[in-house]
């Protein structure tokens, strides 16, 4: 609520971003941790932008399809991008953490190209506004009731494309041994 910020980072995601299993009111969802780390880096004198972080996570959210979630009228990432990202004040970057629910909620197996095309559409829309786009690889979901080898193959294919650098400006790979971040400059 100050005028000292250089801009805003919007995090567009699903339940992992929403913090569905985190302690209510404790502000320990991963976007909260990101905000804390940015503030700590500034306090330590590091040359990082002074960005606020806005959490736009909706449990159950998908890239492509509207559907169930919290809220019940859960619009897809494609449908809510204008409102939740582009409609925010002074946005400089967006972090996209979506795709796993497209895999889990599609009967059989969704074509990985459909999810990738949806993600690429979000990137094109962000770039049209001059925003940088950071994307995350899709987390493993073994043990989930929707797990099948076919769905896992879709997740692996999407992650291969994301890691190859052809989708986002930067990639966060929490499944890598060091939680790698790579920039496609």
N, CA, C and O of each residue as an XYZ file, in Angstrom:
740
protein
N       0.820     -1.197      0.000
C       0.000      0.000      0.000
C       0.860      1.255      0.000
O       0.450      2.295      0.516
N       2.036      1.159     -0.570
C       2.901      2.333     -0.636
C       3.172      2.669     -2.090
O       2.834      1.906     -2.994
N       3.787      3.821     -2.300
C       4.162      4.211     -3.658
C       5.643      3.947     -3.904
O       6.224      4.492     -4.842
N       6.258      3.107     -3.059
C       7.674      2.817     -3.185
C       7.974      1.626     -4.085
O       9.137      1.391     -4.413
N       6.968      0.874     -4.492
C       7.190     -0.314     -5.318
C       7.542      0.083     -6.745
O       7.022      1.060     -7.285
N       8.445     -0.703     -7.345
C       8.808     -0.518     -8.745
C       7.805     -1.186     -9.663
O       7.786     -0.918    -10.864
N       6.983     -2.041     -9.117
C       6.006     -2.764     -9.918
C       5.428     -3.922     -9.144
O       5.661     -4.079     -7.946
N       4.669     -4.727     -9.857
C       3.966     -5.850     -9.256
C       4.280     -7.125    -10.014
O       4.370     -7.124    -11.242
N       4.447     -8.207     -9.278
C       4.535     -9.547     -9.834
C       3.213    -10.228     -9.500
O       2.824    -10.293     -8.334
N       2.529    -10.731    -10.508
C       1.292    -11.470    -10.284
C       1.593    -12.948    -10.464
O       2.208    -13.351    -11.451
N       1.158    -13.750     -9.507
C       1.336    -15.194     -9.570
C      -0.010    -15.812     -9.916
O      -0.948    -15.758     -9.120
N      -0.104    -16.401    -11.109
C      -1.330    -17.018    -11.604
C      -1.181    -18.523    -11.460
O      -0.343    -19.136    -12.120
N      -2.001    -19.121    -10.591
C      -1.812    -20.542    -10.358
C      -3.046    -21.254     -9.864
O      -4.160    -20.732     -9.897
N      -2.803    -22.470     -9.403
C      -3.861    -23.338     -8.899
C      -3.715    -23.500     -7.388
O      -3.283    -22.568     -6.710
N      -4.066    -24.661     -6.853
C      -4.066    -24.853     -5.395
C      -2.688    -24.709     -4.773
O      -2.583    -24.274     -3.626
N      -1.624    -25.062     -5.493
C      -0.286    -24.889     -4.940
C      -0.001    -23.415     -4.664
O       0.672    -23.081     -3.688
N      -0.507    -22.545     -5.513
C      -0.329    -21.105     -5.344
C      -1.324    -20.557     -4.335
O      -0.981    -19.722     -3.499
N      -2.550    -21.030     -4.420
C      -3.614    -20.602     -3.506
C      -3.257    -20.916     -2.063
O      -3.646    -20.186     -1.152
N      -2.524    -21.989     -1.852
C      -2.137    -22.376     -0.504
C      -3.183    -23.218      0.184
O      -3.402    -23.080      1.387
N      -3.835    -24.095     -0.571
C      -4.978    -24.854     -0.080
C      -4.673    -25.628      1.203
O      -5.578    -25.811      2.018
N      -3.453    -26.085      1.415
C      -3.150    -26.839      2.632
C      -2.290    -26.064      3.619
O      -1.863    -26.611      4.636
N      -2.035    -24.796      3.325
C      -1.218    -24.031      4.272
C      -2.078    -23.528      5.429
O      -3.305    -23.502      5.334
N      -1.441    -23.142      6.493
C      -2.140    -22.689      7.691
C      -2.862    -21.378      7.411
O      -2.249    -20.418      6.946
N      -4.143    -21.335      7.687
C      -4.946    -20.140      7.449
C      -4.395    -18.963      8.246
O      -4.145    -19.068      9.447
N      -4.211    -17.844      7.556
C      -3.777    -16.610      8.194
C      -2.296    -16.533      8.522
O      -1.848    -15.529      9.077
N      -1.524    -17.561      8.197
C      -0.096    -17.575      8.544
C       0.787    -16.960      7.465
O       1.973    -16.724      7.696
N       0.217    -16.698      6.283
C       0.981    -16.119      5.175
C       2.252    -16.910      4.879
O       3.340    -16.341      4.782
N       2.103    -18.234      4.735
C       3.260    -19.052      4.403
C       3.070    -19.836      3.104
O       3.695    -20.876      2.893
N       2.196    -19.317      2.237
C       2.075    -19.893      0.896
C       3.339    -19.494      0.123
O       4.029    -18.554      0.519
N       3.647    -20.190     -0.962
C       4.906    -19.890     -1.640
C       4.960    -18.464     -2.185
O       6.049    -17.891     -2.181
N       3.859    -17.836     -2.661
C       3.975    -16.424     -3.065
C       4.322    -15.501     -1.877
O       4.981    -14.477     -2.059
N       3.879    -15.864     -0.673
C       4.263    -15.098      0.513
C       5.766    -15.220      0.755
O       6.425    -14.242      1.107
N       6.299    -16.420      0.566
C       7.734    -16.650      0.730
C       8.509    -15.857     -0.325
O       9.547    -15.269     -0.022
N       8.005    -15.842     -1.559
C       8.636    -15.047     -2.612
C       8.693    -13.574     -2.207
O       9.733    -12.930     -2.347
N       7.600    -13.051     -1.717
C       7.555    -11.659     -1.276
C       8.571    -11.402     -0.162
O       9.286    -10.400     -0.186
N       8.631    -12.309      0.809
C       9.591    -12.179      1.909
C      11.024    -12.197      1.396
O      11.867    -11.434      1.867
N      11.297    -13.065      0.436
C      12.662    -13.161     -0.111
C      13.040    -11.903     -0.887
O      14.184    -11.453     -0.818
N      12.091    -11.334     -1.622
C      12.372    -10.080     -2.333
C      12.690     -8.960     -1.345
O      13.640     -8.202     -1.541
N      11.884     -8.860     -0.278
C      12.132     -7.836      0.749
C      13.481     -8.049      1.436
O      14.209     -7.090      1.691
N      13.810     -9.296      1.731
C      15.084     -9.595      2.387
C      16.264     -9.258      1.478
O      17.284     -8.753      1.946
N      16.131     -9.532      0.194
C      17.200     -9.205     -0.748
C      17.417     -7.695     -0.813
O      18.558     -7.233     -0.853
N      16.346     -6.939     -0.823
C      16.463     -5.474     -0.801
C      17.129     -4.994      0.480
O      18.014     -4.139      0.449
N      16.698     -5.550      1.602
C      17.263     -5.152      2.898
C      18.752     -5.478      2.980
O      19.507     -4.791      3.668
N      19.172     -6.536      2.270
C      20.576     -6.934      2.267
C      21.393     -6.137      1.260
O      22.596     -6.360      1.122
N      20.748     -5.204      0.553
C      21.458     -4.360     -0.405
C      21.645     -4.957     -1.773
O      22.406     -4.423     -2.580
N      20.962     -6.066     -2.060
C      21.079     -6.671     -3.389
C      20.346     -5.823     -4.415
O      19.380     -5.132     -4.090
N      20.805     -5.882     -5.634
C      20.225     -5.103     -6.726
C      19.058     -5.869     -7.339
O      19.189     -6.490     -8.393
N      17.926     -5.813     -6.664
C      16.705     -6.447     -7.150
C      15.609     -5.393     -7.188
O      15.637     -4.439     -6.411
N      14.643     -5.560     -8.086
C      13.554     -4.577     -8.113
C      12.682     -4.674     -6.871
O      12.562     -5.737     -6.262
N      12.086     -3.572     -6.511
C      11.157     -3.528     -5.379
C       9.767     -3.838     -5.934
O       9.037     -2.945     -6.363
N       9.420     -5.130     -5.916
C       8.148     -5.586     -6.457
C       7.225     -6.058     -5.343
O       7.661     -6.700     -4.388
N       5.956     -5.733     -5.479
C       4.939     -6.358     -4.639
C       4.551     -7.673     -5.318
O       4.758     -7.839     -6.520
N       3.994     -8.597     -4.553
C       3.584     -9.895     -5.082
C       2.096    -10.064     -4.830
O       1.629     -9.937     -3.698
N       1.349    -10.354     -5.903
C      -0.088    -10.574     -5.801
C      -0.369    -12.047     -6.086
O       0.010    -12.566     -7.136
N      -1.030    -12.707     -5.155
C      -1.359    -14.126     -5.285
C      -2.716    -14.265     -5.973
O      -3.747    -13.900     -5.409
N      -2.706    -14.792     -7.186
C      -3.931    -15.068     -7.939
C      -4.081    -16.569     -8.153
O      -4.346    -17.031     -9.263
N      -3.906    -17.321     -7.068
C      -4.102    -18.769     -7.118
C      -5.549    -19.120     -6.839
O      -6.166    -18.567     -5.929
N      -6.088    -20.035     -7.618
C      -7.435    -20.557     -7.399
C      -7.346    -22.078     -7.418
O      -6.920    -22.668     -8.411
N      -7.743    -22.700     -6.333
C      -7.695    -24.156     -6.249
C      -8.510    -24.784     -7.379
O      -9.634    -24.369     -7.660
N      -7.931    -25.774     -8.007
C      -8.607    -26.471     -9.089
C      -8.487    -25.788    -10.436
O      -9.038    -26.279    -11.421
N      -7.783    -24.665    -10.507
C      -7.739    -23.901    -11.749
C      -7.004    -24.646    -12.853
O      -6.048    -25.379    -12.602
N      -7.469    -24.444    -14.077
C      -6.884    -25.041    -15.263
C      -6.493    -23.943    -16.240
O      -6.996    -22.822    -16.155
N      -5.610    -24.257    -17.152
C      -5.250    -23.329    -18.220
C      -6.436    -23.166    -19.169
O      -6.810    -22.046    -19.516
N      -7.021    -24.284    -19.583
C      -7.959    -24.296    -20.698
C      -9.429    -24.258    -20.325
O     -10.207    -23.554    -20.970
N      -9.824    -24.990    -19.310
C     -11.252    -25.201    -19.050
C     -11.706    -24.511    -17.775
O     -11.017    -24.541    -16.755
N     -12.880    -23.886    -17.848
C     -13.530    -23.399    -16.642
C     -13.995    -24.630    -15.878
O     -14.231    -25.680    -16.475
N     -14.126    -24.510    -14.583
C     -14.589    -25.690    -13.873
C     -14.702    -25.501    -12.396
O     -14.759    -24.382    -11.888
N     -14.733    -26.616    -11.716
C     -14.912    -26.630    -10.276
C     -13.682    -26.080     -9.583
O     -12.566    -26.172    -10.094
N     -13.899    -25.523     -8.441
C     -12.806    -24.991     -7.642
C     -13.354    -24.063     -6.597
O     -14.545    -24.101     -6.286
N     -12.513    -23.243     -6.060
C     -12.911    -22.224     -5.091
C     -12.443    -20.902     -5.636
O     -11.238    -20.651     -5.584
N     -13.277    -20.040     -6.150
C     -14.731    -20.080     -6.115
C     -15.311    -21.095     -7.117
O     -14.625    -21.553     -8.031
N     -16.580    -21.425     -6.917
C     -17.237    -22.433     -7.754
C     -17.256    -22.039     -9.218
O     -17.204    -22.911    -10.086
N     -17.330    -20.756     -9.516
C     -17.359    -20.300    -10.916
C     -15.935    -20.117    -11.435
O     -15.638    -19.125    -12.101
N     -15.085    -21.038    -11.144
C     -13.656    -21.039    -11.416
C     -13.349    -20.857    -12.915
O     -13.383    -21.831    -13.667
N     -13.052    -19.627    -13.354
C     -12.733    -19.424    -14.765
C     -11.316    -19.913    -15.068
O     -10.427    -19.815    -14.222
N     -11.112    -20.431    -16.257
C      -9.793    -20.919    -16.662
C      -8.768    -19.791    -16.632
O      -9.117    -18.612    -16.589
N      -7.507    -20.178    -16.655
C      -6.432    -19.190    -16.734
C      -6.590    -18.295    -17.954
O      -6.345    -17.090    -17.882
N      -6.997    -18.879    -19.065
C      -7.207    -18.083    -20.281
C      -8.324    -17.054    -20.096
O      -8.223    -15.925    -20.575
N      -9.390    -17.455    -19.395
C     -10.529    -16.549    -19.215
C     -10.307    -15.502    -18.143
O     -10.908    -14.429    -18.208
N      -9.468    -15.774    -17.162
C      -9.278    -14.799    -16.087
C      -8.011    -13.964    -16.213
O      -7.759    -13.099    -15.374
N      -7.219    -14.206    -17.235
C      -5.939    -13.522    -17.392
C      -6.090    -12.004    -17.472
O      -5.319    -11.269    -16.856
N      -7.061    -11.543    -18.214
C      -7.282    -10.090    -18.338
C      -7.588     -9.484    -16.973
O      -6.988     -8.484    -16.578
N      -8.511    -10.087    -16.270
C      -8.923     -9.554    -14.964
C      -7.822     -9.689    -13.914
O      -7.503     -8.726    -13.217
N      -7.245    -10.878    -13.802
C      -6.367    -11.188    -12.678
C      -4.909    -10.789    -12.887
O      -4.167    -10.637    -11.916
N      -4.493    -10.620    -14.129
C      -3.106    -10.231    -14.398
C      -3.054     -8.861    -15.058
O      -2.527     -7.908    -14.482
N      -3.594     -8.764    -16.251
C      -3.482     -7.511    -17.000
C      -4.257     -6.378    -16.355
O      -3.923     -5.211    -16.561
N      -5.279     -6.694    -15.583
C      -6.073     -5.665    -14.917
C      -5.468     -5.152    -13.624
O      -6.014     -4.231    -13.017
N      -4.360     -5.720    -13.192
C      -3.689     -5.279    -11.961
C      -2.840     -4.040    -12.243
O      -2.378     -3.828    -13.364
N      -2.648     -3.244    -11.223
C      -1.879     -2.009    -11.346
C      -0.386     -2.276    -11.421
O       0.159     -3.037    -10.621
N       0.270     -1.650    -12.382
C       1.731     -1.598    -12.471
C       2.399     -2.978    -12.536
O       3.472     -3.177    -11.966
N       1.769     -3.921    -13.224
C       2.333     -5.263    -13.346
C       3.557     -5.208    -14.262
O       3.528     -4.600    -15.332
N       4.622     -5.854    -13.817
C       5.863     -5.936    -14.588
C       6.173     -7.372    -15.011
O       6.838     -7.610    -16.019
N       5.673     -8.324    -14.215
C       5.966     -9.736    -14.499
C       4.820    -10.595    -14.001
O       4.077    -10.219    -13.094
N       4.697    -11.761    -14.620
C       3.702    -12.748    -14.191
C       4.410    -14.091    -14.054
O       5.241    -14.462    -14.884
N       4.064    -14.806    -12.994
C       4.546    -16.170    -12.789
C       3.343    -17.079    -13.026
O       2.300    -16.919    -12.392
N       3.496    -18.032    -13.942
C       2.394    -18.933    -14.289
C       2.708    -20.337    -13.779
O       3.719    -20.938    -14.141
N       1.818    -20.841    -12.930
C       1.962    -22.175    -12.353
C       0.628    -22.895    -12.574
O      -0.150    -23.101    -11.643
N       0.393    -23.265    -13.818
C      -0.866    -23.917    -14.203
C      -0.586    -25.074    -15.155
O       0.435    -25.097    -15.843
N      -1.499    -26.024    -15.183
C      -1.436    -27.112    -16.154
C      -1.730    -28.477    -15.565
O      -2.243    -29.350    -16.265
N      -1.416    -28.680    -14.289
C      -1.593    -30.014    -13.717
C      -3.070    -30.403    -13.652
O      -3.407    -31.569    -13.857
N      -3.954    -29.446    -13.371
C      -5.384    -29.779    -13.309
C      -5.967    -30.042    -14.693
O      -6.954    -30.768    -14.811
N      -5.384    -29.472    -15.735
C      -5.811    -29.817    -17.099
C      -5.556    -31.301    -17.342
O      -6.361    -31.982    -17.978
N      -4.430    -31.796    -16.832
C      -4.083    -33.207    -16.987
C      -5.000    -34.081    -16.131
O      -5.531    -35.084    -16.607
N      -5.182    -33.697    -14.872
C      -5.942    -34.532    -13.935
C      -7.438    -34.557    -14.209
O      -8.101    -35.547    -13.901
N      -7.976    -33.498    -14.774
C      -9.439    -33.408    -14.917
C      -9.947    -33.728    -16.315
O     -11.144    -33.628    -16.584
N      -9.045    -34.110    -17.196
C      -9.454    -34.504    -18.542
C      -9.601    -36.015    -18.585
O      -8.658    -36.735    -18.257
N     -10.774    -36.510    -18.986
C     -10.924    -37.966    -19.086
C      -9.871    -38.541    -20.040
O      -9.598    -37.975    -21.098
N      -9.294    -39.664    -19.647
C      -8.225    -40.251    -20.457
C      -6.972    -39.431    -20.275
O      -6.458    -39.305    -19.164
N      -6.480    -38.873    -21.364
C      -5.283    -38.031    -21.304
C      -5.430    -36.882    -22.290
O      -5.793    -37.094    -23.447
N      -5.152    -35.686    -21.840
C      -5.195    -34.512    -22.701
C      -3.937    -34.489    -23.562
O      -2.880    -34.947    -23.126
N      -4.038    -33.970    -24.755
C      -2.867    -33.814    -25.606
C      -1.976    -32.722    -25.012
O      -2.452    -31.618    -24.747
N      -0.704    -33.011    -24.800
C       0.175    -32.004    -24.204
C       0.233    -30.719    -25.024
O       0.419    -29.635    -24.471
N       0.076    -30.836    -26.325
C       0.110    -29.658    -27.197
C      -1.007    -28.674    -26.869
O      -0.830    -27.465    -27.017
N      -2.147    -29.177    -26.427
C      -3.257    -28.281    -26.054
C      -2.886    -27.422    -24.856
O      -3.122    -26.214    -24.859
N      -2.303    -28.039    -23.826
C      -1.897    -27.282    -22.639
C      -0.795    -26.298    -23.012
O      -0.839    -25.135    -22.611
N       0.194    -26.756    -23.778
C       1.289    -25.877    -24.196
C       0.783    -24.700    -25.019
O       1.259    -23.578    -24.843
N      -0.171    -24.935    -25.913
C      -0.749    -23.840    -26.697
C      -1.451    -22.841    -25.789
O      -1.348    -21.633    -26.000
N      -2.164    -23.333    -24.780
C      -2.814    -22.436    -23.820
C      -1.800    -21.592    -23.073
O      -1.988    -20.385    -22.921
N      -0.713    -22.219    -22.600
C       0.341    -21.483    -21.905
C       0.984    -20.451    -22.827
O       1.234    -19.317    -22.420
N       1.248    -20.845    -24.054
C       1.850    -19.918    -25.023
C       0.923    -18.747    -25.317
O       1.393    -17.630    -25.535
N      -0.378    -18.980    -25.328
C      -1.348    -17.901    -25.524
C      -1.252    -16.891    -24.386
O      -1.294    -15.684    -24.624
N      -1.124    -17.373    -23.158
C      -0.965    -16.466    -22.014
C       0.313    -15.636    -22.154
O       0.322    -14.442    -21.852
N       1.379    -16.271    -22.609
C       2.650    -15.565    -22.786
C       2.528    -14.483    -23.856
O       3.022    -13.372    -23.666
N       1.887    -14.789    -24.959
C       1.689    -13.800    -26.025
C       0.905    -12.607    -25.493
O       1.253    -11.460    -25.773
N      -0.137    -12.867    -24.739
C      -0.946    -11.784    -24.172
C      -0.133    -10.949    -23.186
O      -0.266     -9.726    -23.154
N       0.702    -11.596    -22.387
C       1.556    -10.867    -21.444
C       2.588    -10.024    -22.190
O       2.805     -8.861    -21.851
N       3.217    -10.605    -23.199
C       4.215     -9.869    -23.971
C       3.611     -8.664    -24.675
O       4.275     -7.638    -24.823
N       2.360     -8.774    -25.109
C       1.692     -7.642    -25.761
C       1.587     -6.441    -24.822
O       1.458     -5.304    -25.276
N       1.643     -6.694    -23.514
C       1.620     -5.629    -22.501
C       3.011     -5.322    -21.952
O       3.157     -4.528    -21.023
N       4.041     -5.960    -22.536
C       5.405     -5.698    -22.101
C       5.816     -6.416    -20.828
O       6.782     -6.013    -20.180
N       5.101     -7.473    -20.457
C       5.400     -8.196    -19.227
C       6.387     -9.330    -19.471
O       6.363     -9.977    -20.518
N       7.254     -9.562    -18.491
C       8.096    -10.758    -18.468
C       7.256    -11.894    -17.908
O       6.397    -11.678    -17.053
N       7.508    -13.108    -18.393
C       6.725    -14.260    -17.957
C       7.655    -15.353    -17.440
O       8.534    -15.839    -18.153
N       7.439    -15.720    -16.193
C       8.155    -16.830    -15.570
C       7.157    -17.972    -15.474
O       6.022    -17.778    -15.038
N       7.578    -19.155    -15.879
C       6.707    -20.321    -15.787
C       7.368    -21.412    -14.976
O       8.595    -21.482    -14.893
N       6.559    -22.259    -14.383
C       7.067    -23.371    -13.586
C       6.751    -24.693    -14.259
O       5.717    -24.851    -14.908
N       7.657    -25.631    -14.091
C       7.366    -26.988    -14.528
C       6.241    -27.545    -13.654
O       5.991    -27.051    -12.555
N       5.582    -28.563    -14.153
C       4.457    -29.164    -13.436
C       4.968    -30.191    -12.428
O       5.777    -31.062    -12.748
N       4.469    -30.057    -11.200
C       4.910    -30.914    -10.108
C       4.409    -32.347    -10.291
O       3.344    -32.565    -10.868
N       5.179    -33.327     -9.798
C       4.737    -34.723     -9.848
C       3.434    -34.914     -9.066
O       3.173    -34.195     -8.101
N       2.630    -35.876     -9.483
C       1.364    -36.123     -8.797
C       1.130    -37.610     -8.542
O      -0.009    -38.050     -8.386
N       2.218    -38.378     -8.500
C       2.118    -39.793     -8.162
C       1.476    -39.936     -6.789
O       1.795    -39.177     -5.874
N       0.592    -40.885     -6.640
C      -0.138    -41.054     -5.391
C      -1.494    -40.377     -5.410
O      -2.357    -40.708     -4.597
N      -1.701    -39.430     -6.324
C      -3.017    -38.790     -6.482
C      -3.970    -39.805     -7.111
O      -3.555    -40.626     -7.928
N      -5.234    -39.748     -6.733
C      -6.207    -40.715     -7.259
C      -6.359    -40.643     -8.780
O      -6.809    -41.606     -9.400
N      -5.987    -39.508     -9.389
C      -6.087    -39.375    -10.838
C      -4.846    -39.791    -11.594
O      -4.799    -39.685    -12.820
N      -3.843    -40.261    -10.882
C      -2.586    -40.632    -11.530
C      -2.768    -41.836    -12.442
O      -3.348    -42.850    -12.052
N      -2.263    -41.706    -13.664
C      -2.120    -42.835    -14.581
C      -0.796    -42.639    -15.317
O      -0.261    -41.532    -15.361
N      -0.284    -43.698    -15.882
C       0.959    -43.576    -16.649
C       0.766    -42.658    -17.851
O       1.680    -41.918    -18.216
N      -0.405    -42.697    -18.467
C      -0.669    -41.828    -19.619
C      -0.640    -40.354    -19.201
O      -0.079    -39.519    -19.911
N      -1.234    -40.038    -18.065
C      -1.221    -38.648    -17.577
C       0.187    -38.222    -17.175
O       0.581    -37.079    -17.408
N       0.934    -39.121    -16.582
C       2.320    -38.811    -16.228
C       3.136    -38.528    -17.493
O       3.988    -37.640    -17.494
N       2.882    -39.272    -18.557
C       3.588    -39.030    -19.820
C       3.262    -37.639    -20.362
O       4.137    -36.977    -20.920
N       2.025    -37.189    -20.207
C       1.637    -35.843    -20.629
C       2.398    -34.809    -19.800
O       2.929    -33.847    -20.356
N       2.459    -34.991    -18.495
C       3.188    -34.059    -17.622
C       4.660    -33.988    -18.029
O       5.238    -32.905    -18.115
N       5.252    -35.141    -18.275
C       6.662    -35.185    -18.671
C       6.892    -34.449    -19.998
O       7.873    -33.722    -20.152
N       5.982    -34.646    -20.944
C       6.119    -33.990    -22.261
C       6.010    -32.468    -22.120
O       6.785    -31.733    -22.733
N       5.055    -31.995    -21.318
C       4.898    -30.560    -21.086
C       6.154    -30.011    -20.411
O       6.666    -28.966    -20.812
N       6.649    -30.704    -19.399
C       7.855    -30.242    -18.709
C       9.072    -30.208    -19.623
O       9.906    -29.310    -19.505
N       9.186    -31.160    -20.518
C      10.296    -31.158    -21.475
C      10.266    -29.887    -22.310
O      11.302    -29.256    -22.519
N       9.092    -29.509    -22.786
C       8.968    -28.284    -23.591
C       9.238    -27.038    -22.759
O       9.898    -26.110    -23.226
N       8.734    -27.012    -21.536
C       8.974    -25.861    -20.665
C      10.466    -25.726    -20.388
O      11.015    -24.628    -20.485
N      11.126    -26.824    -20.045
C      12.564    -26.783    -19.754
C      13.394    -26.400    -20.969
O      14.464    -25.808    -20.827
N      12.914    -26.729    -22.152
C      13.658    -26.405    -23.377
C      13.685    -24.901    -23.645
O      14.444    -24.437    -24.495
N      12.860    -24.137    -22.923
C      12.924    -22.683    -23.032
C      12.063    -22.073    -24.114
O      12.182    -20.878    -24.387
N      11.208    -22.847    -24.734
C      10.403    -22.299    -25.813
C       9.051    -21.756    -25.406
O       8.292    -21.299    -26.261
N       8.728    -21.794    -24.117
C       7.403    -21.364    -23.678
C       7.466    -20.039    -22.928
O       6.754    -19.097    -23.276
N       8.314    -19.957    -21.898
C       8.367    -18.793    -21.016
C       9.679    -18.028    -21.163
O      10.634    -18.537    -21.750
N       9.726    -16.808    -20.630
C      10.967    -16.032    -20.619
C      11.959    -16.593    -19.609
O      13.171    -16.522    -19.817
N      11.449    -17.146    -18.525
C      12.265    -17.778    -17.495
C      11.504    -18.983    -16.974
O      10.275    -19.025    -17.014
N      12.250    -19.955    -16.488
C      11.641    -21.189    -16.007
C      12.110    -21.461    -14.581
O      13.303    -21.405    -14.282
N      11.157    -21.754    -13.717
C      11.446    -22.241    -12.375
C      11.139    -23.724    -12.402
O      10.039    -24.139    -12.765
N      12.115    -24.509    -12.017
C      11.942    -25.957    -12.039
C      12.106    -26.506    -10.633
O      13.200    -26.919    -10.249
N      11.009    -26.513     -9.852
C      11.118    -26.991     -8.475
C      11.435    -28.476     -8.379
O      11.794    -28.959     -7.305
N      11.307    -29.211     -9.487
C      11.620    -30.636     -9.454
C      13.097    -30.892     -9.711
O      13.561    -32.019     -9.538
N      13.854    -29.861    -10.124
C      15.292    -30.008    -10.335
C      15.992    -30.088     -8.976
O      15.473    -29.586     -7.980
N      17.152    -30.710     -8.935
C      17.846    -30.885     -7.642
C      18.060    -29.580     -6.865
O      18.014    -29.592     -5.635
N      18.289    -28.474     -7.543
C      18.535    -27.216     -6.838
C      17.403    -26.219     -6.991
O      17.558    -25.055     -6.625
N      16.263    -26.649     -7.526
C      15.157    -25.720     -7.748
C      15.578    -24.646     -8.734
O      15.415    -23.456     -8.464
N      16.111    -25.050     -9.863
C      16.728    -24.147    -10.834
C      15.778    -23.095    -11.403
O      14.580    -23.324    -11.573
N      16.370    -21.925    -11.690
C      15.701    -20.881    -12.442
C      16.579    -20.612    -13.657
O      17.776    -20.362    -13.515
N      15.994    -20.662    -14.849
C      16.735    -20.350    -16.052
C      16.042    -19.222    -16.791
O      14.814    -19.155    -16.840
N      16.847    -18.331    -17.368
C      16.325    -17.193    -18.121
C      16.580    -17.391    -19.595
O      17.681    -17.777    -19.989
N      15.592    -17.136    -20.407
C      15.708    -17.204    -21.856
C      15.811    -15.766    -22.349
O      14.798    -15.125    -22.627
N      17.033    -15.264    -22.456
C      17.240    -13.852    -22.811
C      17.445    -13.709    -24.305
O      17.635    -12.597    -24.798
